[in-house]
Amino acid sequence: MQATRANLVRKQVMLSVDNVHKLERMAVARGSSVAEAIRVAVDAYNPDTADMEETELIELVSVRLKETIADTARTRKRLNKTLNRLEAKG
């Protein structure tokens, strides 16, 4: 999520030293600020799935992974067609 300053709300929170260190490592790894690392972590949490059982989560991940694989396959097919057309022209 790329947040713009206009749609951000300032909140003050208390974090443990360990959490601060984790956030700092996340920010460095992402090349972003700690605030952006917090936004990413909050965006990754889905309260609608928080109470799901492990098998439900695995099924959800499985479905999403199959969708992603299918999307990737379609994209690769289109890319290969485009590359073949470009090679034929060149």
Secondary structure as UniProt FT lines:
FT   HELIX           5..7
FT   HELIX           17..30
FT   HELIX           34..44
FT   TURN            47..51
FT   HELIX           54..89
//
